[in-house]
Amino acid sequence: MVDDRTLELIHAEIDAELDAAARDELDRRLQSDPDARILRDELGKVAAALQRMAAPIAPARLHELLM
């Protein structure tokens, strides 16, 4: 199981929010934890797939109701 800090760093990496110190910390954690490497790879694939998806278009009626 991947600890909370490693998961936090993985999410920050996917969101391109890592500074140099956090990048080094994540790299060290990934080197020592094969489960973390697998999780990072899988989450990266999911994030990439989501970015390729077209944004859904809301029905006009929904927009009217929200306004």
Secondary structure in CASP SS format (residue, H / E / C, confidence):
PFRMAT SS
TARGET T0000
AUTHOR 0000-0000-0000
METHOD secondary structure of the structure
MODEL  1
M C 1.00
V C 1.00
D C 1.00
D H 1.00
R H 1.00
T H 1.00
L H 1.00
E H 1.00
L H 1.00
I H 1.00
H H 1.00
A H 1.00
E H 1.00
I H 1.00
D C 1.00
A C 1.00
E C 1.00
L C 1.00
D C 1.00
A H 1.00
A H 1.00
A H 1.00
R H 1.00
D H 1.00
E H 1.00
L H 1.00
D H 1.00
R H 1.00
R H 1.00
L H 1.00
Q H 1.00
S H 1.00
D C 1.00
P H 1.00
D H 1.00
A H 1.00
R H 1.00
I H 1.00
L H 1.00
R H 1.00
D H 1.00
E H 1.00
L H 1.00
G H 1.00
K H 1.00
V H 1.00
A H 1.00
A H 1.00
A H 1.00
L H 1.00
Q H 1.00
R H 1.00
M C 1.00
A C 1.00
A C 1.00
P C 1.00
I C 1.00
A C 1.00
P C 1.00
A H 1.00
R H 1.00
L H 1.00
H H 1.00
E H 1.00
L H 1.00
L H 1.00
M C 1.00
END
